Amino acid sequence: MTRKKLKNITLSIDANILDQVRSRARLEGTTANEVVRRMMSQYADPASAREAFRSTMMKLDDIHCERTFSRDELHER
């Protein structure tokens, strides 16, 4: 089994944003560190990120809505 060599880095980020990231990560069963690792991996290898996006879209292809929405409904806040 090959272990990846990890490097520590220091980031400066708004405290509120970090709290939100940690909360969401906890809900998703992961960590803020893992979220940053994934984002940096996708940034470093855009082709991989595109493939992940395509794969997700293919999974969603079978989802169909019972009705159509008007433009106003789509943009309602």
C-alpha positions, -999 to 999 in steps of 0.1 A, spaced: 0 0 0 15 33 -11 10 62 13 7 97 0 31 122 14 11 150 29 24 185 35 11 209 60 2 244 48 -11 275 66 -42 293 53 -59 325 64 -96 323 61 -125 343 75 -136 326 108 -173 326 99 -165 308 66 -144 282 84 -171 276 109 -196 271 81 -172 247 63 -166 227 94 -204 224 101 -212 213 66 -183 189 65 -194 174 98 -229 169 83 -214 152 53 -192 129 75 -159 145 65 -135 172 77 -126 207 66 -91 194 57 -106 168 34 -128 194 17 -97 216 10 -78 186 -3 -106 177 -27 -109 213 -39 -72 216 -44 -70 183 -63 -98 194 -86 -81 228 -91 -48 211 -99 -64 187 -123 -93 204 -141 -99 174 -164 -106 152 -133 -130 178 -120 -148 179 -154 -151 141 -154 -165 141 -119 -191 167 -130 -200 147 -161 -204 116 -139 -227 134 -115 -248 148 -144 -251 113 -159 -265 100 -125 -290 128 -125 -301 122 -161 -329 98 -150 -345 124 -127 -376 139 -143 -400 165 -130 -438 160 -132 -443 195 -146 -426 224 -162 -419 257 -144 -424 292 -156 -395 316 -158 -408 335 -128 -411 303 -107 -375 293 -116 -362 326 -105 -384 330 -74 -365 337 -42 
